[in-house]
Amino acid sequence: MRDAAINLRALPEQRDLIDHAASLLGKNRSDFMLEAACDRAQSVVLDQVFFSLDADKFKQFTAMLDAPPGANPGLERLMAVKAPWSTGAA
């Protein structure tokens, strides 16, 4: 059960647009708005390029980046497949 309230004010035209879009998807206004807001919030969080680490965490992070990659059988199989456009057929 949802127990955190989020309140906002909108212009009537905005509300009507949101209601129309929600109805096209078979959703109510709250579900539509919550889904849209969460999608956007997740996108913003995932798009972050800058992050800060303390000195110890930075050392761990750079060690992981500098370490050679582990075995990846799936990637090895994929890289062994010839690309369709490189078969020489023309």
TIRO-2110 file (N, C-alpha, C; in Angstrom, 1 decimal):
// TIRO-2110
0.8, -1.2, 0.0, N, 1, A
0.0, 0.0, 0.0, CA, 1, A
0.9, 1.2, 0.0, C, 1, A
0.5, 2.2, -0.8, N, 2, A
1.3, 3.4, -0.9, CA, 2, A
0.9, 4.3, 0.4, C, 2, A
1.9, 4.8, 1.0, N, 3, A
1.7, 5.6, 2.2, CA, 3, A
2.3, 7.0, 2.2, C, 3, A
3.0, 7.3, 1.1, N, 4, A
3.7, 8.6, 1.0, CA, 4, A
2.9, 9.5, 0.0, C, 4, A
2.5, 10.7, 0.4, N, 5, A
1.7, 11.6, -0.5, CA, 5, A
2.6, 12.5, -1.2, C, 5, A
2.3, 12.7, -2.5, N, 6, A
3.0, 13.7, -3.3, CA, 6, A
1.9, 14.6, -3.9, C, 6, A
1.9, 15.9, -3.5, N, 7, A
0.9, 16.8, -4.0, CA, 7, A
1.5, 17.8, -4.9, C, 7, A
0.8, 18.2, -6.0, N, 8, A
1.3, 19.3, -6.8, CA, 8, A
0.1, 20.0, -7.5, C, 8, A
0.4, 21.2, -7.9, N, 9, A
-0.6, 22.0, -8.6, CA, 9, A
-0.3, 22.0, -10.1, C, 9, A
-1.3, 22.0, -10.9, N, 10, A
-1.2, 22.1, -12.3, CA, 10, A
-2.2, 23.0, -12.9, C, 10, A
-1.9, 23.5, -14.1, N, 11, A
-2.9, 24.2, -14.9, CA, 11, A
-4.0, 23.2, -15.4, C, 11, A
-5.2, 23.7, -15.5, N, 12, A
-6.3, 22.8, -16.0, CA, 12, A
-5.9, 22.1, -17.3, C, 12, A
-5.2, 22.8, -18.2, N, 13, A
-4.8, 22.2, -19.5, CA, 13, A
-3.8, 21.1, -19.3, C, 13, A
-2.9, 21.2, -18.3, N, 14, A
-2.0, 20.2, -18.0, CA, 14, A
-2.6, 19.0, -17.4, C, 14, A
-3.6, 19.2, -16.5, N, 15, A
-4.3, 18.1, -15.9, CA, 15, A
-5.1, 17.4, -17.0, C, 15, A
-5.7, 18.1, -17.9, N, 16, A
-6.5, 17.5, -19.0, CA, 16, A
-5.6, 16.6, -19.9, C, 16, A
-4.5, 17.1, -20.2, N, 17, A
-3.5, 16.4, -21.1, CA, 17, A
-3.1, 15.1, -20.4, C, 17, A
-2.7, 15.2, -19.1, N, 18, A
-2.3, 14.1, -18.3, CA, 18, A
-3.4, 13.0, -18.2, C, 18, A
-4.6, 13.5, -18.0, N, 19, A
-5.8, 12.6, -17.9, CA, 19, A
-6.0, 11.9, -19.2, C, 19, A
-5.9, 12.6, -20.3, N, 20, A
-6.1, 12.0, -21.6, CA, 20, A
-5.1, 11.0, -21.9, C, 20, A
-3.8, 11.3, -21.6, N, 21, A
-2.7, 10.3, -21.9, CA, 21, A
-2.9, 9.1, -21.0, C, 21, A
-3.3, 9.3, -19.7, N, 22, A
-3.5, 8.2, -18.8, CA, 22, A
-4.6, 7.3, -19.3, C, 22, A
-5.7, 7.9, -19.8, N, 23, A
-6.8, 7.1, -20.3, CA, 23, A
-6.5, 6.3, -21.5, C, 23, A
-5.6, 6.9, -22.3, N, 24, A
-5.2, 6.1, -23.5, CA, 24, A
-4.4, 4.9, -23.1, C, 24, A
-3.7, 4.9, -22.0, N, 25, A
-3.0, 3.7, -21.5, CA, 25, A
-3.8, 2.9, -20.5, C, 25, A
-5.0, 3.3, -20.3, N, 26, A
-5.9, 2.5, -19.3, CA, 26, A
-5.4, 2.7, -17.9, C, 26, A
-4.9, 3.8, -17.6, N, 27, A
-4.4, 4.1, -16.2, CA, 27, A
-5.1, 5.3, -15.6, C, 27, A
-5.1, 5.4, -14.3, N, 28, A
-5.6, 6.6, -13.7, CA, 28, A
-4.5, 7.6, -13.6, C, 28, A
-4.9, 8.8, -13.3, N, 29, A
-4.0, 9.9, -13.2, CA, 29, A
-2.8, 9.7, -12.3, C, 29, A
-3.1, 9.2, -11.1, N, 30, A
-2.0, 8.9, -10.1, CA, 30, A
-1.0, 7.9, -10.6, C, 30, A
-1.5, 6.8, -11.1, N, 31, A
-0.6, 5.8, -11.6, CA, 31, A
0.2, 6.3, -12.8, C, 31, A
-0.4, 7.0, -13.7, N, 32, A
0.3, 7.5, -14.9, CA, 32, A
1.4, 8.5, -14.5, C, 32, A
1.0, 9.4, -13.6, N, 33, A
2.0, 10.4, -13.2, CA, 33, A
3.2, 9.8, -12.4, C, 33, A
2.8, 8.8, -11.5, N, 34, A
3.9, 8.2, -10.7, CA, 34, A
4.8, 7.4, -11.6, C, 34, A
4.3, 6.7, -12.6, N, 35, A
5.1, 5.9, -13.5, CA, 35, A
6.0, 6.9, -14.4, C, 35, A
5.4, 7.9, -14.9, N, 36, A
6.2, 8.9, -15.7, CA, 36, A
7.3, 9.6, -14.9, C, 36, A
6.9, 10.0, -13.7, N, 37, A
7.9, 10.6, -12.8, CA, 37, A
9.0, 9.7, -12.4, C, 37, A
8.7, 8.4, -12.1, N, 38, A
9.8, 7.5, -11.8, CA, 38, A
10.6, 7.1, -13.0, C, 38, A
10.1, 7.0, -14.1, N, 39, A
10.8, 6.8, -15.4, CA, 39, A
11.8, 7.9, -15.6, C, 39, A
11.4, 9.1, -15.4, N, 40, A
12.3, 10.3, -15.6, CA, 40, A
13.3, 10.4, -14.5, C, 40, A
12.9, 10.1, -13.3, N, 41, A
13.9, 10.1, -12.2, CA, 41, A
15.0, 9.1, -12.4, C, 41, A
14.6, 7.9, -12.8, N, 42, A
15.6, 6.9, -13.0, CA, 42, A
16.5, 7.3, -14.1, C, 42, A
16.0, 7.9, -15.2, N, 43, A
16.8, 8.3, -16.3, CA, 43, A
17.8, 9.3, -15.8, C, 43, A
17.4, 10.3, -15.0, N, 44, A
18.3, 11.3, -14.5, CA, 44, A
19.4, 10.7, -13.7, C, 44, A
19.0, 9.8, -12.8, N, 45, A
20.0, 9.2, -11.9, CA, 45, A
21.0, 8.4, -12.7, C, 45, A
20.5, 7.6, -13.7, N, 46, A
21.4, 6.8, -14.5, CA, 46, A
22.3, 7.6, -15.4, C, 46, A
21.9, 8.8, -15.8, N, 47, A
22.7, 9.7, -16.7, CA, 47, A
23.8, 10.4, -15.9, C, 47, A
23.9, 10.3, -14.6, N, 48, A
24.9, 11.0, -13.9, CA, 48, A
26.3, 10.6, -14.3, C, 48, A
27.1, 11.5, -14.6, N, 49, A
28.5, 11.2, -15.0, CA, 49, A
29.4, 11.4, -13.8, C, 49, A
29.1, 12.4, -13.0, N, 50, A
30.0, 12.7, -11.9, CA, 50, A
29.6, 12.0, -10.6, C, 50, A
30.5, 11.4, -9.9, N, 51, A
30.2, 10.8, -8.6, CA, 51, A
31.5, 11.0, -7.8, C, 51, A
31.3, 11.1, -6.5, N, 52, A
32.5, 11.3, -5.7, CA, 52, A
32.8, 10.1, -4.8, C, 52, A
34.0, 9.9, -4.6, N, 53, A
34.5, 8.8, -3.7, CA, 53, A
35.5, 9.2, -2.8, C, 53, A
35.6, 8.7, -1.6, N, 54, A
36.7, 9.0, -0.7, CA, 54, A
37.9, 8.3, -1.2, C, 54, A
39.1, 8.6, -0.7, N, 55, A
40.3, 8.1, -1.2, CA, 55, A
40.4, 6.6, -1.3, C, 55, A
39.9, 5.9, -0.2, N, 56, A
39.9, 4.4, -0.2, CA, 56, A
39.0, 3.8, -1.3, C, 56, A
37.8, 4.4, -1.4, N, 57, A
36.9, 3.9, -2.4, CA, 57, A
37.5, 4.2, -3.8, C, 57, A
38.1, 5.3, -4.0, N, 58, A
38.7, 5.6, -5.3, CA, 58, A
39.8, 4.7, -5.7, C, 58, A
40.6, 4.3, -4.7, N, 59, A
41.7, 3.3, -5.0, CA, 59, A
41.0, 1.9, -5.4, C, 59, A
40.0, 1.5, -4.7, N, 60, A
39.3, 0.3, -5.1, CA, 60, A
38.7, 0.4, -6.5, C, 60, A
38.1, 1.5, -6.8, N, 61, A
37.5, 1.7, -8.1, CA, 61, A
38.5, 1.7, -9.2, C, 61, A
39.7, 2.4, -9.0, N, 62, A
40.7, 2.4, -10.1, CA, 62, A
41.3, 1.0, -10.2, C, 62, A
41.5, 0.3, -9.1, N, 63, A
42.0, -1.1, -9.2, CA, 63, A
41.1, -2.0, -10.0, C, 63, A
39.8, -1.8, -9.8, N, 64, A
38.9, -2.6, -10.6, CA, 64, A
39.0, -2.2, -12.1, C, 64, A
39.1, -1.0, -12.4, N, 65, A
39.2, -0.5, -13.8, CA, 65, A
40.5, -1.0, -14.4, C, 65, A
41.6, -1.0, -13.6, N, 66, A
42.9, -1.4, -14.2, CA, 66, A
43.1, -2.9, -14.2, C, 66, A
42.3, -3.7, -13.5, N, 67, A
42.4, -5.2, -13.5, CA, 67, A
42.0, -5.7, -14.9, C, 67, A
42.7, -6.8, -15.3, N, 68, A
42.3, -7.4, -16.6, CA, 68, A
40.9, -8.0, -16.5, C, 68, A
40.2, -8.0, -17.6, N, 69, A
38.9, -8.6, -17.5, CA, 69, A
38.9, -10.1, -17.2, C, 69, A
37.9, -10.6, -16.6, N, 70, A
37.8, -12.0, -16.3, CA, 70, A
37.3, -12.7, -17.5, C, 70, A
37.4, -14.0, -17.5, N, 71, A
36.9, -14.8, -18.6, CA, 71, A
35.4, -14.6, -18.8, C, 71, A
35.0, -14.5, -20.1, N, 72, A
33.6, -14.3, -20.4, CA, 72, A
33.3, -15.2, -21.6, C, 72, A
32.9, -16.4, -21.3, N, 73, A
32.6, -17.4, -22.4, CA, 73, A
31.6, -16.9, -23.4, C, 73, A
30.6, -16.2, -23.0, N, 74, A
29.5, -15.7, -23.9, CA, 74, A
30.1, -14.7, -24.8, C, 74, A
31.0, -13.8, -24.3, N, 75, A
31.6, -12.8, -25.2, CA, 75, A
32.5, -13.4, -26.2, C, 75, A
33.3, -14.4, -25.7, N, 76, A
34.2, -15.2, -26.6, CA, 76, A
33.4, -15.8, -27.7, C, 76, A
32.3, -16.5, -27.4, N, 77, A
31.4, -17.1, -28.5, CA, 77, A
30.9, -16.0, -29.5, C, 77, A
30.5, -14.9, -28.9, N, 78, A
30.0, -13.8, -29.8, CA, 78, A
31.1, -13.3, -30.7, C, 78, A
32.3, -13.1, -30.2, N, 79, A
33.3, -12.5, -31.0, CA, 79, A
33.8, -13.5, -32.0, C, 79, A
33.5, -14.8, -31.8, N, 80, A
34.0, -15.8, -32.8, CA, 80, A
33.0, -15.9, -34.0, C, 80, A
31.8, -15.3, -33.9, N, 81, A
30.9, -15.4, -35.0, CA, 81, A
31.2, -14.3, -36.1, C, 81, A
31.2, -14.8, -37.3, N, 82, A
31.6, -13.9, -38.4, CA, 82, A
30.3, -13.0, -38.7, C, 82, A
30.6, -11.7, -38.9, N, 83, A
29.5, -10.7, -39.2, CA, 83, A
29.0, -11.1, -40.6, C, 83, A
27.7, -11.0, -40.8, N, 84, A
27.1, -11.4, -42.1, CA, 84, A
27.6, -10.5, -43.2, C, 84, A
28.0, -9.3, -42.9, N, 85, A
28.4, -8.4, -44.0, CA, 85, A
29.9, -8.7, -44.4, C, 85, A
30.6, -9.5, -43.6, N, 86, A
32.0, -9.7, -43.9, CA, 86, A
32.3, -11.1, -44.5, C, 86, A
31.2, -11.7, -45.1, N, 87, A
31.4, -13.0, -45.7, CA, 87, A
31.9, -13.0, -47.1, C, 87, A
32.0, -11.8, -47.6, N, 88, A
32.6, -11.6, -49.0, CA, 88, A
31.5, -11.7, -50.1, C, 88, A
30.3, -12.0, -49.7, N, 89, A
29.2, -12.1, -50.8, CA, 89, A
28.8, -10.7, -51.2, C, 89, A
28.8, -10.5, -52.5, N, 90, A
28.5, -9.2, -53.0, CA, 90, A
27.6, -9.3, -54.3, C, 90, A
END
